[in-house]
Amino acid sequence: MFGTKVKDTTSAATAGETVWRDPARTVLQLLPASETAIPENAQYAFLGRAGSHLWQVTETQQTELGLLWPGWSTESIPVDATQSGVRWTLDKIQGPGEFALYKGGRTLGSVDVLFNTRDGITAADSFEIAKNAHVHGAWDFSAEGAYCLAFTRSTALADGTTASDTFTLAVAVGKVEVKKIDPARCFTGAGKPGTQDIAPVPESQLTDASAGGVQVLGDESGFSPGQQATVQIGKARTGQWVSAWLHSQPVWLGWAQINDAVAAQVRLPADAPLGVHKVVVKARDGSLIGWDSLAVVKAPDSGSGDGGAPGDPPVLDGSGGCSAGDTTIVSSGHLDYSTQVVNGKIESYIGYNSSGTEVFREPSKTVLWLKPSSTVTLPAGYGQIGPAGSSVFMVPQTQNPELIWLGWSTETLSGAKVLSPVTWKLTDVDGPGTVKVFLDGQFGGIQSMVFDGAGSYSIRTGVHAHANWAFSQAGVYRLHFTQSATLTGGRESSDSEIVTVVVGDVDPVTAVPGGKGCLAALDAVTSGGQSGTGETGCRAVRKHGCVGDLGRASGLEHADHRRETRIPDRRRLHRCPPVPGTGQHRAVAETSVAGQPPRRVPADRTIRRDGVAGAADAEL
């Protein structure tokens, strides 16, 4: 069954269990601390006039403010269950202001606008979520109050049929009585007239004497076509439904209900001509209440990102990995440096999620390859990373499905396991250049440095985050990490590991002990005319690392927090990246779980209180 649920990982959620909430019974809350102002930066003009109030939760988790961190995910859909990603479309909005959703673009400092109601709801308010994706973005609202956002998600299933789901999100923004918001009442329009108003007021009646105290608010710089306007009408009419028109060529804007702030919201047509117009308000009985003038101006540019059309499907690189000996080389996909408590001590693993099931590998048996295509040019405002105009190789904070996407996770930890945050230290860097890890700022630039060379960083329990990893030169880097925490018994525990990252146009196999023998081993296996199957294939992987054909082995026990399930141990033939300068590929077997002891895979967790999601991570 295809559907959308809200995944809650707030501190109020039940620890260690998956909680999926029905959007119809959940309210997402942006606390008053989310209030900010639109910056003096043309790149963010799509949000409104610089200096205007804005309520925003950002792409980077705002832990210190205790704000919600909403994202979206297709990780629960098996990659072979659909022919494509999932298209996400905004259908309609109800609320006191505008809504926008954007994320960082592929060019450092740029943005990709995904939804923006300021220019109306158009075909542009739709994009495709890639397969097996987990993404966060900036959610922006222009006014305090209660919002309802109606969405559709759809995809083509593996058999060619189309599956779709419509759902509504209720969002409480700023200072608002959250518990009075009922998602079930979204778009119901209690008391709304069931017929259209077809009789505009004659232009001759719209005089200064008939203005009636009606006032269009927030129009200092004019309104864009499609933008929502707030019209103040009068306290005596609170709760009433009124009819709104746009003149001079009369266009009906629909019925609007006057709220407790004695105002109503009306949306201008997306094709409203530029120039000065009148907003005319009529009572339900057809009588004129009043009017006010407004200017319709050209819409600002919607961001400057170069991430391609929102609907373009990403280019996927198989499973993103291959194996050389007992070492796995990963060249794309979702990775986390995962902190766990195993057998009463802190252990650090590299969690890899390429197919919807997370696999934990020993860092010493994993090589990460950051491809040459990761090169970015630094704009102004990134002086801590390098001079403007210089280039670095970078793992982006926003996922690029063609590259490795490295983050960190303490999601398996709770108060039942540790008494303190995790201290994460980068003690040494072996490599040809510098390594700097940083979080994106609210409106571009750098929010904070995680690591500027060797250093220390504190991670709360239950956290899953991503950042930008900038490498100044191509080559092989060995990052020496130590993670430590106080266990529940009061004992300090730590684990030290070395993470190998191969950067740029460098053969990643050269970073593997004995990896240069991979091609020879491949020749020995493939030229012999025999291909391994079943258990023989397992031995071939352990012995040679590179094989021609493995088939399927019998299976391994996979453990999670809720049940034991026997799953097939699938091995597929993959082509590794070409050896630089040769065009040759290595055919190797990617084994997701073979050769590893069963790991306790962390269950997805979700938002605790039915109706209210206050702080921490939430995905749709």
C-alpha positions as CSV (number, residue, x, y, z in Angstrom):
1,M,0.0,0.0,0.0
2,F,1.3,3.4,-1.0
3,G,0.8,6.2,1.6
4,T,2.4,9.0,3.5
5,K,3.1,9.0,7.3
6,V,4.9,11.4,9.6
7,K,7.9,9.8,11.2
8,D,8.6,11.3,14.6
9,T,12.0,11.4,16.3
10,T,11.3,14.2,18.7
11,S,12.4,13.7,22.3
12,A,8.8,12.9,23.3
13,A,8.7,9.9,21.0
14,T,8.9,6.4,22.5
15,A,12.6,5.6,22.7
16,G,13.8,2.7,20.5
17,E,10.5,2.2,18.7
18,T,9.2,3.2,15.3
19,V,6.3,5.6,15.5
20,W,4.5,6.5,12.3
21,R,1.8,9.2,12.7
22,D,-1.2,9.9,10.5
23,P,-0.9,13.4,9.1
24,A,-4.7,13.8,9.8
25,R,-3.9,13.6,13.5
26,T,-0.6,15.5,13.6
27,V,0.2,19.2,13.9
28,L,3.8,20.4,13.1
29,Q,4.8,23.3,15.2
30,L,7.2,26.1,14.4
31,L,7.8,27.7,17.8
32,P,8.0,31.5,18.2
33,A,11.8,31.1,18.3
34,S,11.7,30.3,14.6
35,E,11.0,34.0,13.8
36,T,13.7,35.7,11.7
37,A,14.0,38.3,9.0
38,I,14.5,38.0,5.2
39,P,18.1,39.0,4.5
40,E,19.4,41.7,2.1
41,N,20.3,39.2,-0.5
42,A,18.7,39.1,-3.9
43,Q,19.0,35.3,-3.9
44,Y,16.3,35.2,-1.2
45,A,14.0,37.8,-2.8
46,F,11.5,35.0,-3.6
47,L,10.7,35.0,0.1
48,G,9.5,38.6,0.2
49,R,10.8,42.0,0.9
50,A,14.2,42.2,2.7
51,G,13.7,42.9,6.4
52,S,10.2,41.4,6.5
53,H,9.4,38.9,9.3
54,L,9.7,35.2,8.5
55,W,9.1,32.1,10.5
56,Q,11.6,29.4,9.4
57,V,13.0,26.0,10.3
58,T,16.2,25.5,8.4
59,E,17.9,22.8,6.4
60,T,20.5,22.5,9.2
61,Q,19.0,21.3,12.6
62,Q,18.6,24.1,15.0
63,T,19.4,22.2,18.2
64,E,20.1,25.2,20.4
65,L,16.6,26.6,19.7
66,G,14.8,23.3,20.1
67,L,13.0,23.7,16.8
68,L,11.4,21.1,14.6
69,W,13.6,19.7,11.8
70,P,11.2,18.5,9.1
71,G,12.4,16.6,6.1
72,W,11.2,14.1,3.6
73,S,12.1,10.5,2.9
74,T,11.5,7.6,0.5
75,E,13.8,5.2,2.5
76,S,10.9,3.0,3.4
77,I,10.1,2.1,-0.2
78,P,12.2,-0.7,-1.6
79,V,14.3,0.6,-4.5
80,D,13.0,-2.1,-6.9
81,A,9.3,-1.5,-6.0
82,T,9.0,1.6,-8.3
83,Q,10.2,2.6,-11.7
84,S,11.1,6.1,-10.6
85,G,11.2,8.4,-7.6
86,V,8.1,9.9,-5.9
87,R,6.6,13.1,-7.3
88,W,5.6,15.5,-4.6
89,T,3.1,18.2,-5.6
90,L,1.6,21.1,-3.6
91,D,-2.1,21.3,-4.4
92,K,-3.5,24.1,-2.2
93,I,-2.8,26.2,0.9
94,Q,-5.0,27.7,3.6
95,G,-3.5,30.1,6.1
96,P,-2.6,33.7,7.0
97,G,0.5,34.0,4.8
98,E,2.8,32.4,2.2
99,F,4.7,29.1,2.3
100,A,8.0,28.3,0.7
101,L,10.2,25.2,0.8
102,Y,13.8,25.3,-0.5
103,K,17.1,23.5,-0.1
104,G,20.7,24.1,-0.9
105,G,21.6,23.9,-4.6
106,R,24.4,22.0,-6.1
107,T,26.5,25.2,-6.4
108,L,27.8,26.2,-3.0
109,G,25.6,29.0,-1.5
110,S,22.8,28.6,-4.1
111,V,19.3,27.5,-3.4
112,D,16.7,25.3,-5.2
113,V,13.1,26.5,-4.6
114,L,10.8,23.5,-4.4
115,F,7.5,25.1,-3.4
116,N,6.6,28.8,-3.3
117,T,3.0,30.1,-3.0
118,R,4.0,33.7,-3.3
119,D,3.5,33.5,-7.1
120,G,0.4,31.3,-6.7
121,I,0.3,27.5,-6.9
122,T,1.5,26.5,-10.3
123,A,3.0,23.5,-12.2
124,A,6.3,24.6,-10.8
125,D,5.2,23.6,-7.3
126,S,6.1,19.9,-7.9
127,F,9.3,17.9,-7.9
128,E,10.5,14.4,-7.8
129,I,12.0,12.8,-4.6
130,A,14.7,10.4,-5.6
131,K,14.6,6.7,-4.7
132,N,15.9,5.9,-1.2
133,A,16.3,9.6,-0.4
134,H,16.4,11.3,3.0
135,V,16.4,15.1,2.6
136,H,15.9,18.2,4.7
137,G,15.1,21.8,3.6
138,A,14.1,25.2,4.8
139,W,10.4,25.6,5.6
140,D,9.3,29.2,5.5
141,F,6.0,31.0,6.5
142,S,5.4,34.7,6.1
143,A,3.0,35.1,9.0
144,E,2.0,33.6,12.3
145,G,-1.0,31.4,12.5
146,A,-2.5,28.0,11.5
147,Y,-1.8,26.6,8.0
148,C,-3.1,23.7,6.1
149,L,-1.0,22.4,3.2
150,A,-2.6,19.9,0.8
151,F,-0.2,17.6,-1.1
152,T,-0.2,14.7,-3.6
153,R,2.5,12.1,-3.9
154,S,2.6,9.7,-6.8
155,T,4.9,7.1,-8.5
156,A,5.0,4.4,-11.1
157,L,5.2,1.0,-9.5
158,A,7.4,-1.7,-10.9
159,D,4.5,-3.3,-12.7
160,G,3.8,0.0,-14.5
161,T,0.7,1.0,-12.5
162,T,0.5,4.4,-10.9
163,A,0.1,4.8,-7.1
164,S,-0.8,8.0,-5.5
165,D,-1.6,9.5,-2.1
166,T,-3.2,12.8,-1.1
167,F,-2.7,14.2,2.4
168,T,-2.8,17.4,4.3
169,L,-0.3,18.8,6.8
170,A,-1.5,21.2,9.5
171,V,1.3,23.6,10.7
172,A,1.1,25.9,13.7
173,V,3.5,28.9,13.2
174,G,4.6,31.3,15.9
175,K,2.4,32.4,18.7
176,V,-0.8,30.4,18.2
177,E,-3.0,28.1,20.3
178,V,-1.7,24.9,18.9
179,K,-4.1,22.6,20.7
180,K,-7.1,24.3,19.1
181,I,-5.9,23.3,15.7
182,D,-7.7,20.3,14.3
183,P,-6.2,18.9,11.1
184,A,-9.5,17.3,10.3
185,R,-11.0,20.7,9.8
186,C,-8.5,21.8,7.1
187,F,-10.2,23.0,4.0
188,T,-13.7,22.1,5.3
189,G,-14.9,25.8,5.1
190,A,-17.6,25.5,7.8
191,G,-20.4,27.8,6.8
192,K,-18.8,28.7,3.4
193,P,-21.4,29.6,0.7
194,G,-21.9,26.8,-1.7
195,T,-22.4,29.0,-4.8
196,Q,-20.1,31.4,-6.7
197,D,-20.6,35.1,-6.7
198,I,-21.2,36.2,-10.3
199,A,-22.1,39.8,-9.8
200,P,-19.2,42.3,-9.5
201,V,-19.8,45.7,-8.2
202,P,-20.1,48.3,-11.0
203,E,-17.0,50.4,-11.3
204,S,-19.0,53.6,-10.9
205,Q,-19.9,52.6,-7.3
206,L,-16.2,52.3,-6.3
207,T,-15.7,55.9,-5.0
208,D,-13.8,57.3,-2.1
209,A,-17.0,57.5,-0.2
210,S,-17.6,53.7,-0.6
211,A,-14.1,52.6,0.5
212,G,-15.6,51.6,3.8
213,G,-12.4,51.4,5.8
214,V,-11.2,48.3,4.0
215,Q,-7.4,48.1,3.9
216,V,-5.0,45.9,2.1
217,L,-2.1,45.2,4.5
218,G,1.6,44.8,3.7
219,D,1.6,46.3,0.3
220,E,4.5,48.7,0.6
221,S,6.3,47.1,-2.3
222,G,3.3,45.8,-4.1
223,F,2.2,42.2,-4.7
224,S,3.3,39.6,-7.2
225,P,0.9,37.8,-9.4
226,G,-0.4,34.8,-7.5
227,Q,0.5,36.2,-4.1
228,Q,-1.8,36.1,-1.1
229,A,-3.0,39.5,0.2
230,T,-4.4,40.2,3.7
231,V,-7.4,42.5,3.7
232,Q,-8.5,44.1,7.0
233,I,-12.3,44.6,7.1
234,G,-13.8,45.3,10.5
235,K,-14.3,43.7,13.9
236,A,-18.1,43.5,13.6
237,R,-17.7,41.0,10.8
238,T,-15.4,38.5,12.6
239,G,-16.3,34.9,11.4
240,Q,-18.3,36.1,8.4
241,W,-17.7,34.9,4.9
242,V,-17.1,37.7,2.4
243,S,-16.8,37.7,-1.4
244,A,-13.6,39.3,-2.9
245,W,-13.0,40.7,-6.4
246,L,-10.1,42.2,-8.3
247,H,-10.9,45.2,-10.5
248,S,-10.6,47.0,-13.0
249,Q,-11.5,44.0,-15.3
250,P,-13.4,42.2,-12.6
251,V,-12.1,38.8,-11.6
252,W,-13.6,36.9,-8.7
253,L,-11.1,35.9,-6.0
254,G,-13.5,33.6,-4.1
255,W,-15.0,33.5,-0.6
256,A,-12.9,34.4,2.4
257,Q,-13.6,34.1,6.1
258,I,-12.8,37.0,8.4
259,N,-10.5,35.8,11.2
260,D,-10.1,36.9,14.8
261,A,-7.6,39.5,13.6
262,V,-10.6,41.1,11.6
263,A,-8.9,40.3,8.3
264,A,-9.3,37.9,5.4
265,Q,-6.8,36.3,3.1
266,V,-7.3,36.5,-0.7
267,R,-5.0,35.2,-3.4
268,L,-4.4,37.2,-6.6
269,P,-4.6,35.3,-9.9
270,A,-1.3,34.0,-11.2
271,D,-1.9,35.9,-14.4
272,A,-2.9,39.2,-12.8
273,P,-1.6,42.0,-15.0
274,L,1.0,44.4,-13.6
275,G,-0.3,47.8,-12.5
276,V,-2.7,49.3,-10.0
277,H,-5.9,47.4,-9.1
278,K,-8.7,47.5,-6.6
279,V,-9.6,44.7,-4.2
280,V,-13.4,44.9,-3.7
281,V,-15.1,43.2,-0.7
282,K,-18.8,42.3,-0.7
283,A,-21.0,40.9,2.1
284,R,-22.6,37.5,1.7
285,D,-25.9,39.2,0.9
286,G,-24.3,41.0,-2.1
287,S,-23.9,44.4,-0.5
288,L,-20.6,46.4,-0.9
289,I,-18.5,46.4,2.3
290,G,-15.6,48.5,0.8
291,W,-12.5,48.4,-1.3
292,D,-8.8,49.4,-1.3
293,S,-6.2,49.7,-4.1
294,L,-3.0,47.6,-4.5
295,A,-0.2,47.4,-7.0
296,V,0.7,44.2,-8.8
297,V,4.5,44.1,-9.6
298,K,6.9,41.7,-11.3
299,A,7.7,38.6,-9.2
300,P,11.3,38.3,-7.9
301,D,13.5,35.5,-9.2
302,S,12.9,32.2,-7.4
303,G,16.4,31.4,-6.2
304,S,19.6,30.9,-8.1
305,G,20.3,27.2,-7.7
306,D,21.7,25.2,-10.6
307,G,20.5,21.8,-9.3
308,G,18.4,21.2,-12.5
309,A,14.7,21.0,-12.9
310,P,13.0,19.8,-9.7
311,G,11.5,16.9,-11.5
312,D,14.7,15.6,-13.1
313,P,15.4,12.1,-11.8
314,P,18.9,11.7,-10.3
315,V,21.6,9.6,-11.8
316,L,22.1,6.6,-9.6
317,D,25.4,4.7,-9.5
318,G,24.2,1.1,-8.8
319,S,24.6,0.4,-5.2
320,G,27.4,3.0,-4.9
321,G,29.9,0.4,-3.9
322,C,32.2,-2.4,-4.8
323,S,34.6,-4.7,-2.9
324,A,38.3,-5.3,-3.0
325,G,39.3,-8.1,-0.7
326,D,37.3,-7.7,2.5
327,T,37.2,-3.9,2.0
328,T,34.2,-2.1,0.5
329,I,34.7,0.9,-1.7
330,V,31.7,3.3,-1.6
331,S,31.4,5.9,-4.3
332,S,27.8,7.2,-3.7
333,G,24.9,7.0,-1.4
334,H,23.8,7.8,2.2
335,L,26.5,7.2,4.8
336,D,26.6,8.0,8.5
337,Y,29.4,7.7,11.1
338,S,27.3,5.8,13.6
339,T,27.9,5.7,17.3
340,Q,26.5,2.6,19.1
341,V,26.8,0.8,22.3
342,V,27.7,-2.9,21.6
343,N,28.5,-5.4,24.3
344,G,28.8,-2.6,26.9
345,K,31.2,-0.3,25.1
346,I,31.1,2.5,22.5
347,E,31.6,1.4,19.0
348,S,31.9,3.4,15.8
349,Y,30.6,2.1,12.4
350,I,30.0,3.4,9.0
351,G,26.3,3.0,8.3
352,Y,25.4,2.6,4.6
353,N,21.9,2.8,3.2
354,S,21.7,2.1,-0.5
355,S,18.7,-0.1,-0.8
356,G,16.4,0.9,2.1
357,T,18.2,-1.4,4.6
358,E,21.1,0.1,6.6
359,V,24.3,-1.9,6.8
360,F,27.0,-1.2,9.4
361,R,30.6,-1.7,8.4
362,E,33.9,-1.5,10.2
363,P,35.6,1.8,9.2
364,S,38.9,-0.1,8.8
365,K,37.2,-2.2,6.0
366,T,35.6,0.7,4.2
367,V,37.0,3.2,1.7
368,L,34.9,6.3,0.7
369,W,35.6,7.7,-2.8
370,L,34.7,11.4,-3.3
371,K,34.6,11.7,-7.1
372,P,36.2,14.4,-9.2
373,S,32.7,15.8,-10.0
374,S,32.5,16.9,-6.3
375,T,34.7,20.0,-7.2
376,V,33.0,23.3,-6.2
377,T,34.2,26.9,-6.5
378,L,34.0,28.8,-3.3
379,P,31.9,32.0,-3.4
380,A,32.4,35.0,-1.2
381,G,31.5,34.4,2.5
382,Y,33.4,31.1,2.8
383,G,36.8,32.5,3.9
384,Q,37.1,29.9,6.7
385,I,37.2,27.2,3.9
386,G,39.3,29.1,1.3
387,P,39.6,32.3,-0.7
388,A,36.6,33.2,-3.0
389,G,37.2,31.7,-6.4
390,S,39.3,28.8,-5.2
391,S,38.2,25.2,-5.6
392,V,37.7,22.3,-3.1
393,F,36.3,18.8,-3.3
394,M,33.2,18.6,-1.2
395,V,30.7,16.2,0.2
396,P,27.7,18.5,0.3
397,Q,25.3,18.9,3.2
398,T,22.4,18.5,0.8
399,Q,22.5,15.1,-0.9
400,N,23.8,14.7,-4.4
401,P,22.9,11.1,-5.4
402,E,26.0,10.9,-7.6
403,L,28.3,11.4,-4.6
404,I,28.9,10.0,-1.2
405,W,26.7,11.8,1.4
406,L,28.4,11.5,4.8
407,G,26.8,12.4,8.0
408,W,26.8,11.2,11.6
409,S,24.2,9.5,13.8
410,T,23.6,8.8,17.5
411,E,20.1,7.5,16.8
412,T,20.7,4.2,18.5
413,L,21.7,5.9,21.8
414,S,19.3,6.8,24.5
415,G,19.3,7.6,28.3
416,A,19.1,3.8,28.8
417,K,22.6,3.4,27.3
418,V,24.6,6.6,27.9
419,L,24.5,9.5,30.4
420,S,26.3,12.1,28.3
421,P,26.5,13.4,24.8
422,V,29.0,11.8,22.5
423,T,32.4,13.6,22.3
424,W,33.7,13.2,18.7
425,K,37.3,14.1,18.2
426,L,39.3,14.4,15.0
427,T,42.7,13.8,16.4
428,D,44.8,13.6,13.2
429,V,44.6,14.0,9.5
430,D,47.0,12.1,7.1
431,G,46.6,13.4,3.6
432,P,47.8,15.9,1.0
433,G,45.7,18.8,2.1
434,T,43.3,20.1,4.7
435,V,39.9,18.8,5.8
436,K,37.2,21.2,7.0
437,V,33.6,20.2,8.0
438,F,31.0,22.9,8.4
439,L,27.2,23.4,8.7
440,D,25.3,25.7,6.3
441,G,24.1,29.0,7.6
442,Q,20.5,30.0,7.7
443,F,20.7,32.1,4.5
444,G,24.0,30.9,3.0
445,G,27.5,31.0,4.3
446,I,28.7,29.1,7.3
447,Q,26.7,28.6,10.5
448,S,29.5,26.8,12.4
449,M,32.5,24.7,12.0
450,V,32.3,21.0,13.0
451,F,36.0,20.4,12.4
452,D,38.7,22.8,11.2
453,G,41.4,20.3,11.0
454,A,42.0,18.5,14.3
455,G,39.3,19.3,17.0
456,S,36.4,18.1,19.0
457,Y,32.6,18.2,18.5
458,S,29.7,17.3,20.9
459,I,26.8,15.2,19.6
460,R,23.5,14.8,21.6
461,T,21.9,11.3,21.7
462,G,19.2,10.6,19.1
463,V,20.8,12.9,16.5
464,H,21.1,12.3,12.7
465,A,22.8,15.1,10.8
466,H,24.8,16.0,7.7
467,A,27.3,18.7,6.9
468,N,29.7,19.8,4.2
469,W,33.1,18.1,4.1
470,A,35.7,20.2,2.2
471,F,39.0,18.7,1.0
472,S,41.6,21.1,-0.4
473,Q,43.5,18.7,-2.5
474,A,43.0,15.4,-4.4
475,G,44.5,12.3,-2.8
476,V,44.1,9.7,0.0
477,Y,43.1,11.0,3.4
478,R,43.1,9.0,6.7
479,L,40.9,10.7,9.3
480,H,41.7,9.5,12.8
481,F,38.5,9.7,14.9
482,T,37.8,9.0,18.6
483,Q,34.3,8.9,20.0
484,S,33.6,8.7,23.7
485,A,30.7,8.9,26.2
486,T,29.7,8.1,29.7
487,L,27.7,4.8,29.9
488,T,24.7,4.4,32.2
489,G,26.9,2.7,34.8
490,G,29.1,5.8,35.1
491,R,32.0,4.2,33.2
492,E,33.7,6.2,30.4
493,S,34.0,4.3,27.1
494,S,35.6,5.2,23.8
495,D,36.4,3.9,20.3
496,S,39.1,5.1,17.9
497,E,38.8,4.4,14.2
498,I,40.4,5.6,11.0
499,V,38.2,6.6,8.1
500,T,39.8,6.5,4.6
501,V,38.5,9.0,2.1
502,V,39.9,9.0,-1.5
503,V,39.4,12.4,-3.1
504,G,39.3,13.3,-6.8
505,D,40.8,11.6,-9.8
506,V,42.6,8.9,-7.8
507,D,42.0,5.1,-8.1
508,P,40.3,4.2,-4.8
509,V,41.6,0.7,-4.9
510,T,45.1,2.0,-4.3
511,A,43.9,3.0,-0.8
512,V,43.0,-0.6,0.1
513,P,45.7,-2.8,1.6
514,G,46.5,-5.2,-1.2
515,G,44.0,-3.5,-3.4
516,K,46.4,-3.3,-6.4
517,G,46.0,-7.0,-6.8
518,C,42.3,-6.6,-7.5
519,L,42.6,-6.7,-11.3
520,A,44.8,-9.8,-11.1
521,A,42.4,-11.6,-8.8
522,L,39.6,-10.6,-11.2
523,D,41.5,-12.1,-14.2
524,A,42.1,-15.3,-12.2
525,V,38.5,-15.7,-11.5
526,T,36.8,-14.6,-14.7
527,S,39.2,-16.2,-17.2
528,G,38.9,-19.6,-15.6
529,G,35.4,-20.1,-17.1
530,Q,33.8,-20.8,-13.7
531,S,31.5,-18.6,-11.8
532,G,30.8,-19.1,-8.2
533,T,27.3,-19.7,-6.8
534,G,25.9,-20.2,-3.3
535,E,28.5,-20.9,-0.7
536,T,31.3,-21.1,-3.2
537,G,30.5,-17.5,-4.2
538,C,30.8,-16.5,-0.5
539,R,34.3,-18.0,-0.3
540,A,35.2,-16.3,-3.6
541,V,34.3,-12.9,-2.2
542,R,36.3,-13.4,1.0
543,K,39.4,-14.8,-0.8
544,H,39.6,-12.8,-4.0
545,G,37.4,-9.7,-3.5
546,C,36.7,-9.4,-7.2
547,V,34.6,-12.0,-9.0
548,G,32.7,-12.4,-12.2
549,D,29.4,-13.9,-11.1
550,L,28.2,-14.9,-7.6
551,G,24.6,-15.6,-7.8
552,R,22.8,-15.7,-4.5
553,A,23.8,-17.3,-1.2
554,S,21.5,-18.8,1.3
555,G,21.0,-15.8,3.6
556,L,21.9,-14.3,6.9
557,E,20.0,-13.4,10.1
558,H,19.1,-9.7,10.1
559,A,18.3,-8.2,13.5
560,D,16.4,-5.1,14.3
561,H,14.7,-3.7,17.4
562,R,11.4,-5.4,16.8
563,R,11.9,-8.8,15.2
564,E,14.3,-11.3,13.7
565,T,13.8,-11.8,9.9
566,R,15.7,-14.1,7.6
567,I,16.6,-12.2,4.5
568,P,18.3,-13.4,1.3
569,D,22.0,-12.5,1.1
570,R,22.0,-10.9,-2.4
571,R,25.1,-10.3,-4.3
572,R,25.1,-8.5,-7.7
573,L,27.8,-7.9,-10.3
574,H,28.8,-4.3,-10.4
575,R,31.2,-2.2,-12.5
576,C,33.5,-0.2,-10.3
577,P,34.5,3.3,-11.4
578,P,37.0,3.3,-14.3
579,V,40.7,3.3,-13.5
580,P,41.8,6.9,-14.2
581,G,43.4,7.1,-17.6
582,T,42.5,3.6,-18.8
583,G,38.7,3.4,-19.2
584,Q,38.8,-0.1,-17.7
585,H,36.2,-1.2,-15.2
586,R,36.5,-3.8,-12.5
587,A,33.6,-6.3,-12.2
588,V,33.2,-6.9,-8.5
589,A,30.5,-8.2,-6.2
590,E,28.8,-5.8,-3.8
591,T,27.7,-7.7,-0.7
592,S,25.5,-5.8,1.6
593,V,25.7,-8.0,4.6
594,A,28.0,-10.9,3.8
595,G,30.9,-11.5,6.2
596,Q,29.5,-9.3,8.9
597,P,28.0,-10.4,12.2
598,P,24.3,-9.4,12.6
599,R,24.1,-5.8,13.6
600,R,21.2,-4.3,15.6
601,V,19.8,-1.9,13.0
602,P,18.2,1.1,14.6
603,A,14.5,1.3,14.2
604,D,13.0,4.4,12.6
605,R,11.6,6.6,15.3
606,T,9.0,9.3,15.2
607,I,6.9,12.4,16.9
608,R,5.4,11.7,20.3
609,R,2.2,13.6,21.0
610,D,-0.7,13.1,18.7
611,G,-1.5,16.5,17.3
612,V,1.8,18.3,18.2
613,A,5.3,17.9,17.0
614,G,7.5,20.4,18.8
615,A,11.2,19.8,18.4
616,A,13.7,17.5,16.7
617,D,13.5,15.4,13.5
618,A,10.4,14.6,11.5
619,E,10.1,13.2,8.0
620,L,7.3,12.6,5.6
